[in-house]
Amino acid sequence: MKKFILKTCLFLCPIVILIVVNFSFLRNGGELYSPTKLSIENQSNRALIGLAYSDPVIQFKHKNIQSRKPEIIALGTSRVLQFRDIYFTEPHKFYNAGRSITKIKDLEPFVKHYPITQPKIIILGLDQDFFSAQYDSLSSTGFNNFESTSKFSGRLLSSSRNFTADLFNSKINWEFLTKKHPSNRIGYTALTHNEGFRVDGSYLYGRLLLSENDDYMFSDVLNRIKKQKPRFAPAEINRAAVDVYEKFLGLCAAENIYLITFLPPYSHRVYDELAEKSDQYPYIFQLHDTLAPLCKKYNYPLYDFSDLKTLGANDFETIDGFHGSETAYFKIAHLIFQNEPKFKNILDADKVRYFSKTPFSARQLLPELDEIHPKPSTIAQ
């Protein structure tokens, strides 16, 4: 019996040690925080939130909306994350809810599950591939559960699984993990790369800004186009997706939300590559004309910024081939609101003039991080 107990202990010992190690380091880095705790750290302590081993961004942002009570929100996938509050006249009234949705079917649940009084304005980035049946057939019936709160045990289990994988793949820097971390960085992505969500919901791409290597030729995206990966595969416009969008327009009208829709930019090089086969990509090149009558029906504007060049921006003003930088998205905000007379005071005129003439670089309006190789922005006229 004693031998059995001894063998059992010897067998369990490495497992127990692994569990203790996982728990210690995950807790130390803030990886096990609940969405509520993440929101408090983000909003009250202005901590940058960048988790490496879990991704509760939908619930975390839902909590932030509850606490900030914004009147203006940016809504969309990661392709709207570069809108900032720093050029709004009243910055606290803006919040970037980017990544609260992943597909077009999430739009209606987002508004119906909105935790407070509906915002006055939604700036909606409507990804072109939402309308590609090749990328999203709309067959899924589920939607993001904005209000769900994961249990601590569940967070520990899922985070431990990913942490253990990095551990055995020698991706763990033990010296870094064991030192005391600054309180204004939560999560190992934020701690390691200065990357994560700011207090206004926008995303700081620290890893990219501090990288020695930049691919302004967008070889990864061009290769995905060549291989016809789902997001860049030829496809007709999915009429079912158009119907979903039209229903969302009606919902916003019923809720007295002023909806400003725009088609997000591709880099000019990527756009040109797609344009060479424009007949194969109706969901990009015919999308504006398809959606415009629906927007007009509800007196809502629709902007097509699919080609970054139309913003007066260059290809340095990108995160990658289909994500514009915060400099490019400032230009989008400026172009949108200068065409909206009833909202002419939403943007701070002095800041607009300043950022239009003197952005720090093609990727940063202000020198938040010391870029390795900052590139020039195209000066707006």
C-alpha positions in Angstrom: 0.0 0.0 0.0 2.8 2.3 0.9 4.5 1.6 -2.4 1.3 2.4 -4.2 0.9 5.7 -2.4 4.6 6.5 -3.1 4.2 5.7 -6.8 1.0 7.7 -7.0 2.7 10.7 -5.4 5.7 10.5 -7.7 3.3 10.3 -10.7 1.3 13.3 -9.5 4.2 15.4 -8.3 5.1 16.8 -11.8 1.5 17.5 -12.5 1.0 19.4 -9.3 4.2 21.4 -9.8 3.0 22.3 -13.4 -0.4 23.4 -12.0 1.3 25.5 -9.3 3.7 27.1 -11.8 0.9 27.8 -14.3 -1.3 29.4 -11.6 1.6 31.5 -10.2 2.7 33.0 -13.4 -0.8 33.4 -14.9 -1.9 35.2 -11.8 1.2 37.3 -11.6 0.7 38.6 -15.1 -3.1 39.3 -14.7 -4.0 36.6 -17.2 -6.7 35.2 -14.8 -8.5 38.5 -14.2 -12.3 38.5 -14.9 -13.8 40.8 -17.5 -15.0 43.0 -14.6 -11.6 43.2 -13.1 -10.0 43.9 -16.5 -12.5 46.7 -17.0 -11.7 48.3 -13.6 -8.0 48.2 -14.2 -8.4 49.6 -17.7 -10.9 52.4 -16.8 -9.9 53.3 -13.3 -6.2 52.7 -13.5 -5.7 53.3 -17.2 -3.9 50.0 -17.6 -3.1 48.6 -21.0 -4.9 45.3 -21.4 -3.1 42.7 -23.5 -3.8 39.1 -22.5 -1.7 36.4 -24.1 -3.5 33.2 -23.0 -7.2 34.1 -23.2 -9.4 36.6 -25.1 -12.4 37.9 -23.2 -12.5 41.1 -25.3 -16.2 41.0 -26.0 -17.2 40.8 -22.4 -14.4 43.2 -21.3 -15.6 45.9 -23.7 -19.2 45.3 -22.7 -18.2 46.2 -19.1 -16.3 49.3 -20.3 -19.4 50.5 -22.2 -21.4 50.1 -18.9 -18.9 52.3 -17.0 -18.1 54.9 -19.7 -21.6 55.4 -21.1 -20.4 56.7 -24.4 -22.6 58.6 -26.8 -20.4 57.8 -29.8 -19.0 54.3 -30.5 -16.9 52.8 -33.2 -18.2 49.3 -34.0 -16.7 46.5 -36.1 -13.9 44.0 -36.1 -10.2 44.6 -35.6 -10.4 46.9 -38.6 -11.9 49.7 -36.6 -9.5 49.5 -33.6 -7.4 52.5 -34.7 -10.1 55.1 -34.0 -8.9 57.2 -31.0 -10.7 59.5 -28.5 -7.9 62.1 -28.6 -9.3 64.1 -31.5 -12.9 64.3 -30.2 -14.1 67.5 -28.5 -15.3 65.5 -25.6 -13.1 62.4 -25.5 -15.0 60.7 -22.7 -18.1 60.5 -24.9 -16.3 58.2 -27.4 -15.5 54.5 -27.0 -14.0 52.1 -29.5 -16.0 48.9 -29.3 -14.0 47.3 -32.0 -13.9 43.4 -31.9 -17.3 43.4 -30.2 -18.5 41.8 -33.4 -16.8 39.2 -35.6 -19.4 38.7 -38.4 -22.4 40.6 -39.7 -24.9 38.5 -37.8 -23.5 40.0 -34.6 -24.7 43.5 -35.3 -28.3 43.0 -34.2 -27.5 41.2 -31.0 -25.0 43.8 -30.1 -27.6 46.6 -30.2 -30.3 44.4 -28.6 -27.9 43.5 -25.7 -26.5 47.0 -25.3 -26.1 47.4 -21.5 -27.1 51.1 -21.2 -29.1 53.7 -23.2 -28.3 53.3 -26.8 -25.4 55.5 -28.2 -26.4 58.5 -30.3 -23.9 57.7 -33.1 -22.4 54.4 -34.3 -19.5 54.5 -36.6 -19.7 51.1 -38.3 -16.8 49.6 -40.1 -18.5 47.1 -42.4 -15.9 44.6 -43.5 -16.2 43.8 -47.2 -15.8 40.0 -46.6 -19.0 40.1 -44.4 -20.7 40.0 -47.8 -18.7 37.1 -49.2 -20.5 33.8 -49.1 -17.1 32.2 -49.4 -16.0 33.7 -46.1 -19.3 33.9 -44.2 -22.2 31.7 -45.4 -24.3 32.9 -42.4 -25.0 29.3 -41.5 -24.0 29.7 -37.9 -26.9 30.5 -35.7 -25.0 31.5 -32.5 -23.9 35.0 -31.5 -21.5 36.6 -29.1 -22.7 36.4 -25.5 -21.8 39.9 -24.5 -22.9 39.5 -20.9 -21.4 36.1 -20.1 -18.9 35.9 -17.3 -16.5 33.0 -17.3 -15.8 31.1 -14.0 -12.3 31.4 -12.5 -11.8 27.6 -13.0 -12.6 27.9 -16.7 -10.2 30.8 -17.2 -7.5 28.9 -15.4 -8.0 25.8 -17.4 -8.1 27.5 -20.8 -5.2 29.8 -20.0 -3.1 26.9 -18.5 -3.5 24.9 -21.7 -2.0 27.6 -23.8 0.6 28.6 -21.2 1.7 24.9 -21.0 2.1 24.7 -24.8 4.4 27.7 -24.7 6.3 26.2 -21.8 7.0 23.0 -23.7 7.8 24.9 -26.9 10.5 27.0 -25.1 8.6 30.3 -25.6 8.7 31.2 -21.9 11.2 33.8 -20.7 11.6 32.7 -17.1 13.6 35.8 -16.1 10.9 38.1 -17.4 8.1 36.1 -15.8 9.6 36.1 -12.3 10.3 39.8 -12.0 7.8 42.4 -10.7 5.6 43.9 -13.4 4.3 47.5 -13.7 0.7 47.9 -12.6 -0.3 49.8 -15.8 0.2 46.7 -18.0 -2.1 43.7 -17.6 -1.4 40.5 -19.5 1.8 39.1 -20.9 1.2 40.6 -24.4 1.0 44.1 -22.8 3.9 43.3 -20.5 6.2 41.8 -23.2 5.3 43.9 -26.2 3.5 47.1 -24.9 0.5 45.9 -26.9 -3.1 45.9 -25.9 -6.3 47.8 -25.4 -6.2 51.4 -24.3 -8.7 53.1 -22.0 -10.7 54.4 -25.0 -11.0 50.8 -26.5 -8.5 51.4 -29.3 -5.5 49.0 -29.8 -1.9 49.8 -29.4 0.2 47.6 -31.8 3.4 47.7 -29.7 4.9 44.6 -31.2 4.7 46.1 -34.7 5.9 49.6 -33.7 9.0 48.0 -31.9 9.7 45.5 -34.7 13.0 45.7 -36.7 11.2 44.2 -39.7 8.3 45.8 -41.6 6.7 44.4 -44.7 5.3 47.3 -46.6 5.1 45.1 -49.6 2.3 43.2 -47.8 3.7 39.8 -49.0 1.5 37.8 -46.5 -1.8 39.3 -47.7 -0.7 39.1 -51.3 0.1 35.5 -50.8 -3.3 34.9 -49.2 -4.9 36.5 -52.3 -2.9 34.3 -54.6 -3.9 31.2 -52.7 -7.5 32.5 -52.5 -7.7 32.1 -48.8 -11.4 32.5 -47.6 -11.1 36.2 -46.6 -9.6 37.0 -50.0 -11.3 34.4 -52.2 -13.3 35.4 -55.2 -17.1 35.4 -54.5 -20.4 37.0 -55.4 -22.2 39.3 -53.0 -24.2 37.2 -50.4 -27.7 38.6 -50.7 -28.5 37.1 -47.3 -25.9 39.3 -45.7 -27.3 42.3 -47.5 -30.7 41.5 -45.9 -29.1 41.3 -42.5 -27.5 44.7 -43.0 -30.8 46.2 -44.1 -32.5 44.8 -41.0 -29.8 46.4 -38.9 -30.4 49.8 -40.6 -34.1 49.5 -39.6 -33.2 48.6 -36.0 -30.9 51.6 -35.7 -33.6 53.9 -37.0 -36.1 52.4 -34.5 -33.6 53.0 -31.7 -32.8 56.6 -32.9 -29.2 55.7 -33.5 -27.5 57.7 -36.2 -25.5 55.1 -38.2 -22.5 56.1 -40.1 -21.2 53.1 -42.2 -17.9 52.9 -44.0 -16.1 50.2 -45.9 -12.6 49.9 -44.3 -9.4 50.4 -46.2 -7.0 47.9 -47.8 -3.5 49.2 -48.5 -3.3 50.7 -51.9 -1.0 47.9 -53.1 -3.4 45.2 -51.9 -6.4 47.1 -53.4 -4.6 47.3 -56.8 -3.9 43.6 -56.7 -7.6 42.9 -56.1 -8.6 45.5 -58.7 -6.8 43.6 -61.4 -9.4 40.9 -60.9 -12.3 43.1 -59.9 -14.8 41.0 -61.8 -14.0 38.1 -59.4 -14.6 40.3 -56.3 -18.1 41.8 -56.5 -18.3 41.8 -52.7 -15.5 44.4 -52.8 -16.0 46.4 -56.0 -19.8 46.3 -56.3 -20.6 46.5 -52.6 -20.9 50.3 -52.2 -23.4 50.5 -55.1 -25.4 47.6 -53.6 -25.7 49.1 -50.1 -26.0 52.7 -51.0 -29.8 52.6 -51.8 -30.5 50.9 -48.5 -28.6 53.6 -46.6 -30.3 56.3 -48.5 -33.7 54.8 -47.6 -32.9 55.5 -44.0 -31.1 58.8 -44.6 -27.8 57.3 -43.3 -24.4 57.9 -44.9 -22.2 55.3 -46.5 -18.5 55.8 -47.3 -16.2 53.7 -49.4 -12.6 53.9 -48.1 -11.7 50.5 -49.6 -8.6 52.1 -51.3 -6.4 53.7 -48.7 -5.2 56.1 -51.3 -8.6 57.8 -51.4 -7.9 59.1 -47.8 -4.9 61.0 -49.0 -2.8 58.3 -47.1 0.2 56.3 -48.2 0.9 52.6 -47.6 3.1 53.4 -44.6 -0.1 54.3 -42.8 -1.0 50.7 -42.2 -0.8 47.9 -39.7 -0.9 45.4 -42.5 -2.5 45.0 -45.9 -6.1 45.3 -44.6 -5.7 47.3 -41.4 -5.1 51.0 -41.5 -3.0 52.8 -38.8 -4.4 55.3 -36.3 -3.1 58.1 -38.7 -5.3 56.7 -41.5 -8.3 56.3 -39.2 -7.9 59.9 -38.0 -8.3 60.9 -41.6 -11.4 58.7 -41.9 -12.9 60.4 -38.9 -12.1 63.8 -40.3 -13.5 63.0 -43.7 -16.7 61.6 -42.2 -17.5 64.4 -39.8 -16.6 67.3 -42.1 -19.5 65.8 -44.3 -21.9 65.8 -41.3 -22.8 69.4 -40.7 -25.1 68.6 -37.7 -22.1 67.0 -36.0 -19.5 69.6 -37.0 -18.3 70.2 -33.4 -17.8 66.5 -32.5 -14.1 66.7 -33.5 -11.8 69.2 -31.8 -10.9 71.7 -34.5 -7.5 72.6 -33.0 -6.5 68.9 -32.7 -7.7 68.2 -36.2 -5.5 71.0 -37.5 -2.6 69.7 -35.4 -2.8 66.1 -36.3 -3.5 66.9 -40.0 -0.2 68.8 -40.2 2.1 67.1 -37.7 1.4 63.5 -37.0 4.3 61.9 -35.3 4.6 59.1 -37.9 2.6 57.2 -40.4 1.4 54.9 -37.6 1.2 57.2 -34.6 -0.5 60.5 -34.1 1.5 61.1 -30.9 4.8 59.5 -29.9 3.3 56.9 -27.6 6.1 54.4 -28.3 9.5 55.0 -29.7 9.2 53.3 -33.1 12.2 51.4 -34.5 11.8 52.8 -38.0 9.1 55.5 -38.1 7.8 56.3 -41.6 6.3 59.6 -42.8 2.6 60.2 -43.1 1.0 61.9 -46.1 0.1 65.4 -44.9 -3.6 66.1 -45.2 -4.5 69.2 -47.2 
